[in-house]
Amino acid sequence: MSGRCVLVTGAAGFIGRWSVPPLASAGYEVHAVTHSTPRELPPELRRAQVHAADLLDRAAVDRLLNVVKPTHLVHFAWVATPGVYWQSPDNERWLAASRHLLHRFHSYGGVRAVMAGTCAEYDWSRGGVCGERASPLADDGLAAVTPYAASKLALFRTLMEFGDTHGVSIAWARVFFQYGPGEHPDRWVASVVRRLLSAREAPCSHGRQIRDFLHVADVGAAFAALLDSAVAGPVNIGSGNAIAIGDLLSEVARQIGRPELLRLGARAAPPGEPAVLVPDVTRLHDEVGWRPRFVLEDGLRDAIDWWRARQP
């Protein structure tokens, strides 16, 4: 026993699984929570003790924490299905469940928690470079707030107040854009990779939107580094390198060898989408002391290889 026991929720999810290896390497006893027992254990979870539990069931949460008694918590579990999560009523259920998890974690002696937030918490009507302490949040003004963003913002404020009141060390990680092995096939990068690998056209919007993309293994490593630090409050998770979506997808098409199938401008851009939405990662770099392992070209190659190995 290391004396530091971390509970990772959503551990079989896209990001959660990638936090497990760096947490284990940092000396934590890792307990990974999944909604149900996977038919095949993701290889990233092999260094963890895996528990199946429905975190929306308060009694199941209490039983889990009574067994594990974690000193640390990394909370990813949430509704995340593309095309569903923005408006899903399950956001309210996850907000209530996350608040209960936080209270019970503290009651069992938990001392530090990191929870996953989102760049959707920022006011997208303004966009630009988003700083944790200076940039307006989505519910600060007149911007339309989705149920997803509203629930995450409510949990963020609960978390900050709880930490101040109960003396628990708290950090809130605002994740920007990710890609990599295991991505949902309908998400941006994965959907284009899959279409090009199968020699189908990939219709996209104009691609001039400026974003920040981080390989999912680096996202997981950033969470592990944040938990292992004493940094408190909101921290943006991103690469620190802005890129036009069209340039990123053109690199995907170049690596696959099918640039003629990429159709930039074939679809309208979503209404209200900001021209620029990137994180200020000063806190992540300077206070947490973390920087990504993957450069974009290598990270995209890794993602493409993963999907290529799963082509029929």
For each residue, the residues with C-beta under 8 A, 3 or more apart:
1: 5 29
2: 5 27 28 29
3: 71
4: 27 28 29 71 72
5: 1 2 28 29 31 68 69 70 71 72
6: 23 28 29 30 31 70 71 72 73 74 227
7: 31 33 64 65 68 70 72 73 74 105
8: 11 16 19 20 23 30 31 32 33 48 74 76
9: 16 33 55 73 74 75 76 77 101
10: 13 15 16 33 75 76 77 78 116
11: 8 16 17 19 20 32 33 34 45 48 50 76
12: 16 17 32 34 35 38 42 45
13: 10 16 17 76 77 80
14: 17 80 178 182 183 184 216
15: 10 18 19 76 116 175 178 216 219 220 223
16: 8 9 10 11 12 13 19 20 32 74 76 77 220
17: 11 12 13 14 20 32 42 44 45 182 220
18: 15 21 22 44 180 216 217 219 220 221
19: 8 11 15 16 22 23 74 76 220 221 223 224
20: 8 11 16 17 23 24 30 32 44 45 47 48 220
21: 18 24 25 44 47 220
22: 18 19 25 26 220 221 224 225
23: 6 8 19 20 26 28 30 74 224 227 228
24: 20 21 27 28 30 47 48
25: 21 22
26: 22 23 224 228
27: 2 4 24
28: 2 4 5 6 23 24 72
29: 1 2 4 5 6 49
30: 6 8 20 23 24 47 48 49
31: 5 6 7 8 48 49 50 51 68 70
32: 8 11 12 16 17 20 45 48 49 50 51
33: 7 8 9 10 11 50 51 52 53 55 64 77
34: 11 12 37 38 50 51 52 53
35: 12 52 53 54 55 77
36: 52
37: 34 50 52
38: 12 34 41 42 50
39:
40:
41: 38 45 46 50
42: 12 17 38 45 182
43: 46
44: 17 18 20 21
45: 11 12 17 20 32 41 42 48 50
46: 41 43
47: 20 21 24 30
48: 8 11 20 24 30 31 32 45
49: 29 30 31 32
50: 11 31 32 33 34 37 38 41 45
51: 31 32 33 34 64 67 68
52: 33 34 35 36 37
53: 33 34 35 57 60 61 63 64
54: 35 57 60
55: 9 33 35 60 61 77 97 101
56: 93 94 97
57: 53 54 60 61
58: 61 62 97 100
59: 62 63
60: 53 54 55 57 63 64
61: 53 55 57 58 64 65 97 100 101 104
62: 58 59 65 66 104
63: 53 59 60 66 67
64: 7 33 51 53 60 61 67 68
65: 7 61 62 68 69 70 104 105 107 108
66: 62 63 69 108
67: 51 63 64
68: 5 7 31 51 64 65
69: 5 65 66 108 109
70: 5 6 7 31 65 73 105 108 110
71: 3 4 5 6 109 110 111 112
72: 4 5 6 7 28 110 111 112 113 227
73: 6 7 9 70 101 102 105 110 112 113 114 115
74: 6 7 8 9 16 19 23 113 114 115 223 224 227
75: 9 10 98 101 113 114 115 116
76: 8 9 10 11 13 15 16 19 116
77: 9 10 13 16 33 35 55 94
78: 10 85 91 94 98 116
79: 84 85 88 90 91 94 148
80: 13 14 85 184
81: 84 85 88 184
82: 85 184 186 187
83: 86 186
84: 79 81 87 88
85: 78 79 80 81 82 88 90 91 148
86: 83 146 147 148
87: 84 146 147 148
88: 79 81 84 85 91 147 148
89: 92 93 147
90: 79 85 93 94
91: 78 79 85 88 94 95 147 148 150 151 152
92: 89 95 96 147 151
93: 56 89 90 96 97
94: 56 77 78 79 90 91 97 98 151
95: 91 92 98 99 151 154 155
96: 92 93 99 100
97: 55 56 58 61 93 94 100 101
98: 75 78 94 95 101 102 115 155
99: 95 96 102 103 155 158
100: 58 61 96 97 103 104
101: 9 55 61 73 75 97 98 104 105
102: 73 98 99 105 106 113 115 158 159 162
103: 99 100 106 107 162
104: 61 62 65 100 101 107 108
105: 7 65 70 73 101 102 108 110 113
106: 102 103 109 110 162 166 168
107: 65 103 104
108: 65 66 69 70 104 105
109: 69 71 106
110: 70 71 72 73 105 106 113 168
111: 71 72 168 169
112: 71 72 73 168 169 170 171 227
113: 72 73 74 75 102 105 110 159 168 169 170 171
114: 73 74 75 170 171 172 173 223 226 227
115: 73 74 75 98 102 155 156 159 171 172 173
116: 10 15 75 76 78 173 175 223
117: 121 152 155 156 172 173 174 175 234
118: 121 148 149 152 174 175
119: 122 130 174 175 176 177 236 277 279
120: 124 138 146 148 149 152
121: 117 118 137 138 149 152 153 156 174
122: 119 126 127 130 135 136 137 138 174 277
123: 126 127 135 136 137 138 140 141 143
124: 120 127 138 143 272 273 274 277
125: 141 142 143 144 272 274
126: 122 123 135 136 143 274
127: 122 123 124 274 275 276 277
128: 135 274 276 277 278
129: 135 276 278 279 280
130: 119 122 135 174 236 277 278 279 280
131: 134 135 236 280 282
132: 135 174 233 234 235 236 280 283
133: 233 234
134: 131
135: 122 123 126 128 129 130 131 132 280
136: 122 123 126 140 141
137: 121 122 123 140 153
138: 120 121 122 123 124 143 145 149 150 153
139: 143 145 149 150 153
140: 123 136 137 143
141: 123 125 136
142: 125
143: 123 124 125 126 138 139 140
144: 125 272
145: 138 139 149 150 153
146: 86 87 120 149 150
147: 86 87 88 89 91 92 150 151
148: 79 85 86 87 88 91 118 120 151 152
149: 118 120 121 138 139 145 146 152 153
150: 91 138 139 145 146 147 153 154
151: 91 92 94 95 147 148 154 155
152: 91 117 118 120 121 148 149 155 156
153: 121 137 138 139 145 149 150 156 157
154: 95 150 151 157 158
155: 95 98 99 115 117 151 152 158 159
156: 115 117 121 152 153 159 160 172 234
157: 153 154 160 161
158: 99 102 154 155 161 162
159: 102 113 115 155 156 162 163 170 172
160: 156 157 163 164 170 172 233
161: 157 158 164 165
162: 102 103 106 158 159 165 166 168 170
163: 159 160 166 167 168 169 170 232
164: 160 161
165: 161 162
166: 106 162 163
167: 163
168: 106 110 111 112 113 162 163
169: 111 112 113 163 230 232
170: 112 113 114 159 160 162 163 232 233
171: 112 113 114 115 226 227 229 231 232 233 234 235
172: 114 115 117 156 159 160 233 234 235
173: 114 115 116 117 222 223 226 234 235 236 237
174: 117 118 119 121 122 130 132 234 235 236 237 279
175: 15 116 117 118 119 178 219 237 238
176: 119 211 212 213 214 236 237 238 277 278 279
177: 119 188 211 212 213 214 238
178: 14 15 175 183 213 214 215 216 219
179: 183 187 188 189 190 213 214 215 216 299 300 303
180: 18 183 215 216 217 299 302 303 306
181: 216 217 302 303 306
182: 14 17 42 216 306
183: 14 178 179 180 187 189 190 216 303
184: 14 80 81 82 187 190
185: 190 191 194
186: 82 83 190 191
187: 82 179 183 184 190 191
188: 177 179 191 192 245
189: 179 183 192 193 213 248 249 252 300 303
190: 179 183 184 185 186 187 193 194 303 307
191: 185 186 187 188 194 195 202
192: 188 189 195 196 202 204 249 252 253 262
193: 189 190 196 197 252 256 303 304 307
194: 185 190 191 197 198 307
195: 191 192 198 200 201 202 261
196: 192 193 199 200 202 252 253 256 258 261 262
197: 193 194 256 304 307 308 311
198: 194 195 311
199: 196 258 261
200: 195 196 261
201: 195 261 263 266
202: 191 192 195 196 249 253 261 262 263
203: 263 266 267
204: 192 207 245 246 249 262 263 264 265 266 267
205: 209 245 264 265 267 268 269 270
206: 209 246 264 265 269
207: 204 244 245 246 247 249 250 264 265
208: 244 245 246 275
209: 205 206 244 245 269 273 274 275 276 277
210: 242 243 244 245 275 276 277 278
211: 176 177 242 243 244 245 248 277 278
212: 176 177 238 239 240 241 242 243 277 278 279
213: 176 177 178 179 189 239 243 248 296 299
214: 176 177 178 179 218 219 222 237 238 239 292 294
215: 178 179 180 218 219 292 293 294 299 302 303
216: 14 15 18 178 179 180 181 182 183 219 220
217: 18 180 181 220 221 293 294
218: 214 215 221 222 239 292 293 294 299
219: 15 18 175 178 214 215 216 222 223 237
220: 15 16 17 18 19 20 21 22 216 217 223 224
221: 18 19 22 217 218 224 225 290 292 293
222: 173 214 218 219 225 226 237 284 288 290 292
223: 15 19 74 114 116 173 219 220 226 227 237
224: 19 22 23 26 74 220 221 227 228
225: 22 221 222 228 229 288 289 290
226: 114 171 173 222 223 229 231 235 237 284 288 290
227: 6 23 72 74 112 114 171 223 224
228: 23 26 224 225
229: 171 225 226 287 288 289
230: 169
231: 171 226 235 283 287 288
232: 163 169 170 171
233: 132 133 160 170 171 172
234: 117 132 133 156 171 172 173 174
235: 132 171 172 173 174 226 231 283 284 287 288
236: 119 130 131 132 173 174 176 279 280 281 283 284
237: 173 174 175 176 214 219 222 223 226 279 281 284
238: 175 176 177 212 214 278 279 281 284
239: 212 213 214 218 281 292 296
240: 212 279 281 284 285 291 292
241: 212 296
242: 210 211 212 276 278
243: 210 211 212 213 247 248 296
244: 207 208 209 210 211 247 248
245: 188 204 205 207 208 209 210 211 248 249
246: 204 206 207 208 249 250 264
247: 207 243 244 250 251
248: 189 211 213 243 244 245 251 252 296 300
249: 189 192 202 204 207 245 246 252 253 262 264
250: 207 246 247 253 254 259 262 264
251: 247 248 254 255 296 297 300
252: 189 192 193 196 248 249 255 256 262 300 304
253: 192 196 202 249 250 256 258 259 261 262
254: 250 251 257 259
255: 251 252 297 300 301 304
256: 193 196 197 252 253 304
257: 254
258: 196 199 253 261 262
259: 250 253 254 262
260:
261: 195 196 199 200 201 202 253 258
262: 192 196 202 204 249 250 252 253 258 259
263: 201 202 203 204 266
264: 204 205 206 207 246 249 250
265: 204 205 206 207
266: 201 203 204 263
267: 203 204 205
268: 205
269: 205 206 209 273
270: 205 273
271:
272: 124 125 144
273: 124 209 269 270
274: 124 125 126 127 128 209 277
275: 127 208 209 210
276: 127 128 129 209 210 242
277: 119 122 124 127 128 130 176 209 210 211 212 274
278: 128 129 130 176 210 211 212 238 242
279: 119 129 130 174 176 212 236 237 238 240
280: 129 130 131 132 135 236 283
281: 236 237 238 239 240 284 285
282: 131 285 286 287
283: 132 231 235 236 280 286 287 288
284: 222 226 235 236 237 238 240 281 287 288 290
285: 240 281 282 288 289 290 291
286: 282 283 289
287: 229 231 235 282 283 284
288: 222 225 226 229 231 235 283 284 285
289: 225 229 285 286
290: 221 222 225 226 284 285
291: 240 285
292: 214 215 218 221 222 239 240 295
293: 215 217 218 221
294: 214 215 217 218 298 299 302
295: 292 298 299
296: 213 239 241 243 248 251 299 300
297: 251 255 300 301
298: 294 295 301 302
299: 179 180 213 215 218 294 295 296 302 303
300: 179 189 248 251 252 255 296 297 303 304
301: 255 297 298 304 305
302: 180 181 215 294 298 299 305 306
303: 179 180 181 183 189 190 193 215 299 300 306 307
304: 193 197 252 255 256 300 301 307 308
305: 301 302 308 309
306: 180 181 182 302 303 309 310
307: 190 193 194 197 303 304 310 311
308: 197 304 305 311
309: 305 306
310: 306 307
311: 197 198 307 308
312:
